[in-house]
Amino acid sequence: MRTNKSHKEFKNKTQPLFKGEKDITSSSVTTQKLHKLLARAGLGSRREMENLIAKGQVTINQKVAGIADRASSIDVVRIRKRIIHLNFGKELPRVLLYHKPEGEIVSHNDPRNRPSVFDNLPKIRTSKWVSIGRLDFNTSGLLIFTTDGSLANRLMHPRYEVEREYAVRIVGILSESQIKLLTTGIELEDGLAKFISLLDQGGMGSNHWYHVILKEGRNREIRRMFEAIGITISRLIRVRFGIIKLPPRLRRGKSIELNKEETEHILSSYPDN
């Protein structure tokens, strides 16, 4: 004999488990890796998000999340008590270009209280600016910021080999043997380093300019390479990062935000595989 369940009993079976959750009526909901979603929300890099998850500070539907967990648009994700609004690709991230002058650090905190590049960036409430790479205190030029930690990871990680181009000013002219060393490899304390391109750009008086390209961003790498051959750099400017060039109109200490078409071009050039 068939038993009929009451409407009230059926309704209780389909109620969301937690306040704020959507009613789950399908098992075919698309999910994505949790650490990627958190990075895309502008909360930090993928590695930072993985560390946050590993520390037990992230929950999915009130359950402590694990490193391998995935989430969907119907899940309630929290960092501590804060509900996180995840981006499943419907909204474009923000991308900002900044012309860093010498004498600024790329950090939020500095024990010496030196000026920070973040002091000059537009303020945002729902996320934070993630720096794509760094420039040392005495280096100027192109810095890129985004609200998408996943995009930042794709542009910075060594396995993607994104080119960085710099204008280098020295006193004097490099010899053929010095150029050969710089382009075939110099052993530094953290491994072999070399330029994939080194072009003479001429100069006036005792100053001479070169443009160099490398596919990594180790700490003070260019300066250390020149120091290894007995040359001190008097000026160092980053003029390109990947497909993004330092705009000639962008003055030092100023920033410009990319428009929709420019942002989409960058995302398509560096896809999230």
Secondary structure, 3 states (H helix, E strand, C coil): CCCCCCHHHHHHHCCCCCCCCCCCCCCCCCEEEHHHHHHHCCCCCHHHHHHHHHCCCEEECCEECCCCCEEECCCCEEECCEECCCCCCCCCCCEEEEEECCCCECCCCCCCCCCEHHHHCCCCCCCCCEEECCCCCCCEEEEEEECCHHHHHHHHCHHHCCCEEEEEEEECCCCHHHHHHHHHCEEECCEEECCCEEEEEECCCCEEEEEEEECCCCCCHHHHHHHHCCCCEEEEEEEEECCEECCCCCCCCCEEECCHHHHHHHHHHCCCC
